[in-house]
Amino acid sequence: MCSVTFHPADEGFRLAMNRDEQREREEALPPAWFRDGAHPYECPHEPGGGTWIAHDGRGRAWCLLNWYEKTSASSRTSITRGIIIPKLASGGKGGEGLSGIPYRQMAPFRIFSFDSSGKLIMEWRWDGMALEERSHEWAPFVTASSGWDEPIVSESRRQVWDRWIKREDAGTVKWLKELHSSHEPKEGACSFCMHREDAASVSLTLIECIKGRSALNYFHGQPCGN
C-alpha cells in the first residue's frame, strides 16, 4: 500500500513515496549506503534486508509497488520482492530490466526506474503470469497501490493529484511534502497520508535529482505528523 508521485525539475526530477503498512509490521531502518555490486546506492530498508525505494546519487532512482489487484492465493511468494531494487541499483540497471532476477517466484509487483540522463521512465509489471515492460513520458504522474480496494484508492488519489497539479508551486519539495501529508478527500484509506485501524502511512521518502546528482530525504512516521 503506497503512493508514488513524480515531477520533472530543472535538469532533473523529484520523486516522493509514502509507504503504507500494517500497524503491527516491524519498523524499517533509516537510509544507509550499500555496495552489494558494482554500484553503490542509498535506501531505507527492512531489518532483514530489502527495500521499496532507492537512488544511486548519480541521477537514477527506483521504486516498487505491490500489485494487490493481481495478487491471489496462488501467487508465488517464495522470494521477497524487496530484493529487486537492490539488485537493480547495485547492477546499475535501468533499461536492462529484470534480467537475472527471479521475479517468477515473487508475488505481483510494479517496478519503476527513473533515469535523469536520458529522461527515461521504465516500468515492469509482473502479474504472476507474465512480465510486461512499459516506457512512460517524462512528465508528472501519480500511481498508488492498496490492499484495501486498489482501484478505488488509486482513482481517489488521482483525483486529488489532478487538483493539486494545478497549483503554482506544483512539483516543488514543499508541494510534494504537503501532498503526501494531506487527508483529501478525507482522512482514511483513500487519502495520501493513509489512516486505517489496521494500517497507516509509516514513512515518506523524497528523492531530488538536479544536474545528474541525487539525494534522499526520509521522514519516519505518518507524514501528517512530520
Secondary structure, DSSP 8 states (H G I E B T S, - for coil): -EEEEEEEETTEEEEEEEEEEETTS---EEEEEE-SSSS-EEEEE-TTS--SEEE-SSSEEEEEEE-GGG--TTS--SS-GGGHHHHHHHTT-STTTTTT--GGGS--EEEEEEETTTTEEEEEEE-SS-EEEEEE-SS-EEEEE-TTTHHHHHHHHHHHHHHHTTSTTTTSHHHHHHHHT---S-SSSSSSS-B-SSEEEEEEEEEEEETTEEEEEEEES-GGG-
